[in-house]
Amino acid sequence: MQANKKLSQTAAHSRLTIAHTVVAVICLCLGTCFSAASNPETASVIPRPVSAEYSEGFFTITPATRVIAKDKAATEALKLIDTLAPAMGFRLELVTCSEPQDRFIKFELSDKLPQIGDEGYMLDVTAKSIIIRANQPAGFFYGIQTLRQLLPVSAFSKTKAKGVTWKVPCVNITDHPRFKWRGLLVDPARHFIPKSALLRFIDAMALHKLNSLQIHLTDDQGWRVEIKKYPKLTEVGAWRDETLTGHLHNGPLRFDGRRHGGFYTQKDIREIVRYASARHINIVPEIEMPGHARAAISSYPHLGVFPAKQKDIKVWTRWGVCEHIFAPRPHTIVFLQDVLAEVMQVFPSEYIHIGGDEAVKNHWKASEEIQALIRAKHLKDEAGLQSWFIKQMDSFLAKHGRRLVGWDDILQGGLAPGAVVMSWRGEAGGIASANAGHDVVMAPTSHTYFDYYQGLANKEPLAIGGYLPLERVYQYDPVPNAIDPDKVSHVLGVQGQLWSEYIPNPQHLEYMAYPRAAALAEVGWSPKSSKDYDDFLNRLRHHTKRLQAMEIHYRSLD
Ligand code: TNX
């Protein structure tokens, strides 16, 4: 039964891959005959810009086109040149002077465009020139992403596209994001994601103007980041003997019998962070505590509540919520702060996520020692102890100029003063926190769990459960009515979660992410007033050709 399911999953996958390849080839051929974006109707920019006024005519990019930019703008301009070169087969020349040129693409740094903020841009395309204006480098980068989408689809090809005229429709765009946190979460703790796949994933995010990638680095099933002071975390904690196949149920569980693991060295992390940063994406590391701690405890049993009993526990091989929890003894606090100190060395992010979710308190309840600790600290109960524990991390991070982020479970027993809350169990936690003056990121299971099925379960590869079709993602509004009008600015934004219990490889990660992440990108970027699902779908149909050209294994539209 399990084997059959697996076989049919694999078969479904290869069908998908073959279908994608065939469609991709056809589209690239078509793209060379008539350039899709030469018609403003099909320019199909995702996420939809705040305003775009198209007019007659085109600008045509040729090898003679000069790119004019200097200083900070030149750094971004080079990214345009780099991204176009493979498909166009030539590198545009960058010049710093703005001598009158016949045909040019000019980057103009401004500090006088308050209406577009730090991430916005203005893009003016006429038959003679393309001018991108921005206050900050990020704005140029997003202007470039829009410009790429205005070009024929073949601009996304990784190899030279022959016979294409690189036309850009004349248009005047003013654009800036609705939210500053436009995020996705990946979960290499459950199934390791090789560095190369993460970099690909970052490229796809950048195209969609997503700017925050949370990496869930530690969990019961694996510890995925090198910590020099505690080498066993990756020597032991990064590997599990085998993995549950299929869902949890009452009958005998089945396992694949294959060792699984991997981790990122600190050198890898620096490379990933640099790569993301060049694409204006902030990497938010997540180190789970006090629950989801089994891989750490299997590496260092004294971190758990019952060290003697736990000395033989192994990295977990199944899914679900595990009761192994860090013991909040002084040396555990020191250990975790040491870990965070190394994490801060390699992740420059202002935001450091400490998890905090699903911390089962059975061990704390059963331990005389922990109960004595609760009394000694004059805390009310285990929830109070969890709150105390999180506050130790909050003040430690604050002392180092960082901000703690946690899942809404950290509301238990009282929120740490500077904490940012990620609302996942619905919106209630986010609403309460925002109204109490805390920053929040909306990530409710109802609209942002991309590990849920995106179609009928019997027609989809095995997923964790749930049902989250594209339209439901698109319809999400990260600002619930129950947030007081003067507290709305505490909603930093929105994030989609790709929990990976049932996402075994990078191709499947892309399948679960796209097109839903494209819908989320529009939720995070475009004004609420311009939301229109049919219009989005029309643009998305064209946009999928770009995904094909980029060889992203997205799920086909229904
Ligand atoms: C809940 S969301 C979890 C994750 C699981 C996910 C599966 C959250 C903070 N915790 O550990 O992977 O459900 O959907």
Boltz pocket constraint, residues with backbone or C-beta under 6 A from the ligand:
constraints:
  - pocket:
      binder: B
      contacts: [[A, 357], [A, 358], [A, 407], [A, 424], [A, 449], [A, 451], [A, 464], [A, 499], [A, 500], [A, 501]]
      max_distance: 6.0
